[in-house]
Amino acid sequence: MRIYASGEAQRLNAPGEFLSPNPLGRVVGVIDLGSNNGSNDFGWCGLKAVIDFEGEEFVLDFPEFTRI
């Protein structure tokens, strides 16, 4: 099964660089950003999806759209 999602996403290897516009990316994993949004460079906390879009990985905050 393949899951695709879109929404506000930041580049995994360069936090602060956002994916725009919000195209569908394939969900390739999850990342645990901890319980404090100040403890990482993304400014987010909790479990987040990691999506692949055109060979680049992005951390997805809240999915706006999903497709299975």
N, C-alpha and C positions, 0 to 999 in steps of 0.2 A: 504494500500500500504506500502511496506517496501522498504527502500532505503539503499543500501550498498555502502561504499566508502573506498578507500585506499589512502595512501600518507604519507607525513611526519606528524607524530603525537606524541604528548607528553602526558604522563600520567596526568590525570586531577588533582589527589591529590598529585602528585610529579613532578612539572615542571622540565624539564631538563632530565628526563628519557624518552627516545624515544622508540617507538614501532618498532621493527625490526624483520624480514623483514616486508614489508608493506602488510599484509594480509587484506582482506575485513572485515570491521566491520560494524555493523548495526548502521545507524544514529538514535540517540535517542534524539537529541535536538540541540540547538545552544547556544553559549556563546558570549557575547559582551565583548571584551577585551579592548574597548576604542579606542581613536584616537591616542594614543602615545604608541609605543612599549616599552618604558622605564617605563610605569606605571604598569606593571605586570611582574610576574616571568617567563612567557612564552617567552617574547621578541617579541611577535607578536601583531598586532593591528587589529581592525575591528571585524566583525561577523565571527565566526568560527563554524564549525560543531563539535558536540560531538558524538563520535562513541563508541559502546560497542564491545569489543573483548574478548571472554572467561570470561565474568563477570567483566571486568575492563573497566573503561571509559577513553577515550583519547580525547584530543583536536586535531582536524585535521586542518593543515594549509591550503594547497591547495590540493584538491582531484586530484590524478593522474588517478584514474579509478573509475567509478561509475557503479552501476547496480540497476535497479528497479525491 
